[in-house]
Amino acid sequence: MTTDDGSGKDAMARAIAASVSAPVPSRAEMERERLARKRALQVDGGGGEPRAKRPTLRFATGESILTEVPLEEYRGGNGIAFDDLVDAPRLKRAFLTTYIIDEEWLREKLASVPDVCIALHWQAADGDRAGVRRRDQWRILHPPKPAFSCMHAKLMLLSYDGFLRVVISSGNLVPVDYGGYEKNIVFVQDFPLRPSSSNANNAFYNDLRSFIVALNAPSDVVSEFDRYEFAGAKARIVASRPGTHARTDPDYGLRALSRAVKAIGATAPDVSQRLLKLECSTSSLGALTTHWMHDFYKFASGLSPTTPSAKGAVNPPPIAVVFPTADTVASSIQQGGSLFFTRAKYQSPSFPRGILRDSISSRCPHSLMHAKVILARRDSDEGPVGWIYHGSHNMSSAAWGHLLSNGSFKVTNWELGVVVPMERPAASGTRLDGVPVQEDVDSVWKRTLPRYASIIPFVSPAPLYGGKMPFLRS
């Protein structure tokens, strides 16, 4: 089995069992109670209108948020807790996808929710089969997949009175990913009911609907999704679906990333100028090669190559892969957690070792990250200053896919993420004649980055290894 989130179910189970769970400080509990009171007032206070007519869209404009970890409470952090994200007392139905699950923990969290359907990773070797089955009051979906594929996407479709909350996460449905010492990131946006006279939709709706249909989600899940209006979607969907996809097929993996980059106006057409610089945070590393990294760079530039890059390429493109050193892991609380990178892959002659950078948490000392984030900087005077991808994709061809010589595109895993643009800041000033001051690209980047610092979980620029070794598993 090919996985991007550890060495499989057994390894992940050991990581969860070994994780450290500290009590949340009372200050955090008080803050959550305050937010709960505030939400109650927003929903029930004043006017006397029926609650169903006045839904509270807490995330109406869409937000990217890091998850809460215990250490963060001591540093004034702004992470979100699972309970605040899901708001179970008001939740009517939920469709969730995950690689692994702590069922006892999740049943406690969702005890009051009457309708729950969960898409899970599965293996035929365990006697599992594709399809839907009942497990007590829950429905369990095993999506279609090849033998060596991984169901690795993390999606929540949460239905409340009058609105749908969409959550696209890097975290599995386990306590270590929500509230433990394991940093994750979510995109969350609330969408209102679709007006009866409206049948408009957009790329966000089309792409996410196609994804849940491809999972073979039950028809009532799809029809529930169709009830809402997605015109205000803030992000672009980037999905991976297992299979070999022809040029005329829908875009998945790197092809979907390219389409998202083009859609936000962030294309960098001349890759030889290296005007795009990428930092890619990952919790698992595949068997990377220099020529695949060149393909990755072309797609991330908004291009659509149809043939693989030549295998003779020596120097990798300007991509830094952010993965912790053995020393960083040794000084962490988790001591490895769900990180996965094998010695055999690192020692392969084709692995471009020079791309590795240390993964240092920007917010929580001695805490490792499960977040998968691409921080893209564009050295251009037009369009977005850059963009941020976050979701379930680790740095591997299994997750992102790879080109075949006939122009088709092969993807191994189910994955899901989003791309959000980093908007260009207003001009820093004007000359005496009223013309805006011209800034160099470094100055613009330095003014832009702090606005997004709260959702970048690693120190950027990520430090060089300096002769150190990555954290490896045998």
N, C-alpha and C positions, 0 to 999 in steps of 0.2 A: 504493500500500500504506500502510495506517495502522499506525504503530508507536508504541510507548511507550518504547522503549529505545534511542533514537537515531534517526537518519534512515534506517536500513536497514542491510543487510548491509555495504555498502561503507563507510559511515561508521563502523560498529563495528569493521570490520577495520582501518581507519586508526587508530582510537583504541587498539586493542590493540597495533598496531605501534609507536605512539608512546609507549606506557606505559613507565615506568622500572622496571626490575627490579634491586633491590639484593641482594647476597648476604645470606642470613640469618645473623645473628651466631652465633658458636660457642656462646654461652650458650643460644640457642634450640635448637640441635641437641642440646646436652646434656640440656635439659629434655625434648625429645621422646624421647630414648633412655631417660631415666629412666621416663617414662610407659609406654614399650613394655615395659621390664623389669617394671614393676608389673603391667601387664595379663597378661604371661606367667605371673607368679606367681599371679595371681588365677585364671587358667584352669587351670594345670597343677599347682599346688602343693597337696600334702596330700591325705589321704583316699583316694587311689587310685581315685576314681570315674571312670568314663568321661567324657571331655570333653563329649560330646554331652548328658550328663545334667546338666552343671553350667555352663550358658552364663553368660557374664559380661554382665550388663545394665548397662553403664556409664551409660546414660541412662534408667534405669528409670522415673524420675518426670517426665521431660520437662524440657528446658531450652531457653531462648533464649540464643544465644551470637553475639557478633560474630566475624567472621572475622579471621584474623591478617593484619597488614600489617607490613612491615619496620620502620617507625619505632616501632611499638608496643613492640618488644623493648627499646628504650632507656628506656621509661617504665613498665616493670613491668606491661604489659598482660596480658590473659587471653584473647586471641583464639585461635580454633581453626584449625588447619591442615587442608587438604584430606585429607592422608594420615591424620591422626588421626580425622577424621570418617568416612572410608570404610573404613579398616582393611582394605585390599585383601588382605593375606596370608590372612585368615580368611574373606573374602567368597566366597560360593558363586554368587550370581546377583544381577543388578542391573537394575532398570527405572528409567531416568532421563529427565527431560524438560528441555528447554532452548530458549532462543531462538537462540543461536549456540553454536558448538562449535569448540574447537581440537583437532582429531582426533588429531594427532600427540602432543600433550601428554596427552590422555586415554588414548590407547592405551598410552602408557608407564606411566601411573598404574594402569591396570586390566589389565596384561599377564597377570597370573596368574588372572584371573576367567574361568571357562569359559562363562558365559551372560550376555550383555549385550544389552539392548534399549533403544534410545534414541528418544524422540519428539522430533522437530525441527520448527522452523519451515520452511516451504517455499513456493515460488511457482510457479504454473502457467507463468508467463512464462519460467522457467528450464527448462521441460520436465518439472518434477516433477509427480507425481500423488499423491492420497491413497492410503494403503495401507501394507503392510509389504513390505520387500525386504531381501535379504541384502547386506551389505557386508563381505566377508571373513567373519570369525567373528561379526560383530555383526548384529543385526537393527535396521533403521532404520524407524521408524514415522512416517508423515506423517498427522497427525490430520485429520479433516474440518474444513473451514473455508471461509467465503465469500471472495471475491476480495480484499477489503480487510481481512481479519482478520489477526491476529498470534498465533502460538503463542508465548506469553510466560511460561507457567508454568514454575517450577523445582522439580521434585519428584525425590526419590530414594527408591526402595524397595529396601533392601539386605538380602539374605537371608544369614543365617549359620546355623551349627549351633544350632538351638533357639530362634532369635529373629529378628524382623524389625526393622530400623532404618528409621524414617520420617524423612526430612529434607525440610523445606519451606524454601526459600531465596529470597533476592533475587538470588543470583549465578548467572551463566551458567557453563557448563562451559568456562571459559577461565582461564588462569593469572593474568590481571590481577584477576580476581574472587576468587581464592583464593591469597593470598600476595603479590599485587602491592599497589600503593598505591591500592587501590580498596576502600573499606569496605563490607562486606556483613553480613547477619545471617541466621542459620539458626534454625529450630526443629527440635529433634531429640529423638526418644523411641524407646526400645526396647520391643518388645512380645513376650511369650513365646508359645509355641505354645498353641493353643486346646485345652483338655482334650477328649478324645474324647466325653465325655458332655455337653459344653456347646455350645449353639447361640446363646448370648446375643450380642447386639451392641448398639451405641449409635450416637449421632449422628455421632461421629467416623468410625466404621467405615462407616456408611451413606453419609455425604457424600463421603468419600474414594473409596470403592468406586464410587459413581455417577460420580465424575469420571473415574476411569481407564477405566471401561466406556464413557463418552461419548467418550473419546479413541480408541475402537476398539482398545484395547490387546489383544494376543493373549490367547487364552483361558487359556493356562498362566500368564500374569502375574496374571490375576484369580484363578485357582484357588490360586496361591501366596499371594496376599493373604488369601484366605479361611481359611488355615490358622492364623491368629494371633488372639490374644485382645486386644481393645482397650478393655476395661472401665476401665483406669486412665488413659485419655487425658487429658492436662492441658489441651489447647487445643480451641478450636472452629474448624472448617474454614470458610473463606470462599473460594468458588470462583466464577469467571466462565466462562461457556460461550457461544460465539458463537451468535447467533440472536435471534429475537423470541419472547419467552416470555409466555404467557397468565397470568392471575392464578392459575389452578389448577396451573400448572407448578411444578416444583421451583424453589427460590430460588437466584438467581445474582446476582453483583455486589453492589450496594447492598442488595438484598433479603436476600442471604445475610448481609451485615454486620448488618442489623437483627435477623435471627433469632439470630445469635450474641450480640449485645448483650442481647437479651431472655433468652436462655438462662443467662447468667451473672448475671442479676438487676440489670442496670445501666441499665434504661430511665429516660429523663428525659422524662416524658409531656408536660409543658408547655414547649414550645420557646420560648414568648414570655418566659419567665423567664431564659433563657440560662444555665441551670445547668450546661450541658456546654460545655467549652472544648477545642478541638482544635488540635494542632500536627501538620501532615502533611508529613513529609519525603519528597521525591520527586527522582528524577534526570531526569524528563521531564515537561513540562507540556503539556497539551492546550489547546484553545480554550475556556477556562473562561468561564462567565457567572454573574452574580449569582443568577439564578433557579435554575440548576443547583446552585449552592453551597447554596441553601436546601433543595433536595431532599436533597442529600448530608447536610446537618445533621439533617434529620428522620429519615432512615434510621439515621444514626449514633446518634440518640437512642433507637433501638429502636422507632420508629414504622413504620407501613406505609402511606404515602400511596399513593393510586391514581390521582391526577391530578397533572400537573406544577404547580409553583409559578407564580404569575403572573409574566409577563415584565416587569411594571412595577416590580418590587422595585429599590430604589435602594441600600440599605445591605446589605452581606453579613452573614451570621451570624458568630458568634465562632469563625472558623476562620483559623488562620495557616498559610500554605503556605510551607514551608521549602525554599528554593532559592537557590543561591549568587549573590552579586553578581559582576559582571565583575572587580572588584578582588580578591575572594576567590579566584576562579579563576586570576587572573594571578599570585598569590603561591603557588599550589599546585604540587605536583610534577607532577600529571597535565596541567595546562594545558587542562582541559576534559573529557578522557576520554570517557565515554559520556553526558555531559549533553546534553540536547536541549530547546531552547525557541526558537521562531523569532521573529524580529523582527515578522513580520506578525501573529502571535497576540498578542504583547505590545502592539502598537500598535492593536489592534482596539478600537473604542469600547465594546464590550461586555465587555472583559476587566477584572475588578475588581483593579486594580493595588495597591490598599491592603492586600490580604491577604498580600502577599509579605514574607517575612522572610529574613534572611541565614542561610546554612547554614555554621555554624562547627563543626568537629569537636570533640567533647568529649574525645577521647582522643589523637588524632594530629595534631599541628600540621602545617599545609600539606598535609593529605590530604583529598581530596574523598570524597563518599559515593555509593555506588550503592544503599545500603539504602533501602527504602521502609517508613517507620514512621509510624504514627499514635499519638500520645500523647494520650490522652483523660482529662481531669480532670472529675470529677463533684462539684459543690458540693452534697452531700447528706449527711445524717446516717445514712443507711441504705445497705446494700449495698456493693459495691466502691467504693473511693475513685476508681477510674478503670479504664481498660483500655488495653492496647497491641495494636495490629494490626501485624503485619509479614509481608511476603511479596513478591509480584511486582507488585502493583497500583501503577502510577504515578497521578498526579493527573490523570485525564482521564475523559471519559465513555466513551471506547473501552474502557478497562479496567473501570470501575465500572458502566457502563450508564446508561440514562436512561429516564424514563417517557414513554410515548406518550399521546396524548389519549384513546385508547380504554381505558386502564388496563393495557395490556400493557407489557412492559419489554424494551428492546433492548440487547443487549450485543455488542460487536465482537470482543473478544479472548478467548483462553484465558488465565486468570490463576489464581493460587492463593496463599492466605495463611492466617494463623491469627489468632485473637483470644485473648489471655490476660488474666485479670482482675488488677487491682492490689488485693491484699487489704488490708482495713482493719487498721491496726496496733492492738495492744492499747491500752487506755486508759493515758494517761500517768501516772495516779495516782488516788488516792481521797481524798475528804474525810474529816474526823474521824468522820463518821457512817457511813463505808463506801461512800457513793455515789460512783461514778466521776466524776472531774473532767470537766466539759463543755468541749470545745475548739471553737474556731471552725474553719471549713473550711480557712482558710489554714494554720493550725497543723498540722492533720491532713495536709494535702498536703505540707507541708515535712518532716514526719516520715516520710511514705511514700516520697517520691521517691528518697532515697538508696538504698533497698533495691533499686531497679530501675535505678540509674544505670549499671551495667555493660552494659546492653543498649540504652541510649538513645544513639545515635551522635552527636547534635548537642547543642549548648549550648541549654538550655531555662531560661527563655523565650528563644526565638530573637530576636536583635536586629532592630530596624527597619532598613530600607534607608538611611534618613537622606539621601535625595536621590540615592543611588547607583543604577546601572542593573543589571538582572539580566544574567547571562551569556547572550548571544543568538547564535544562528546565523542566517545570512542565508537 
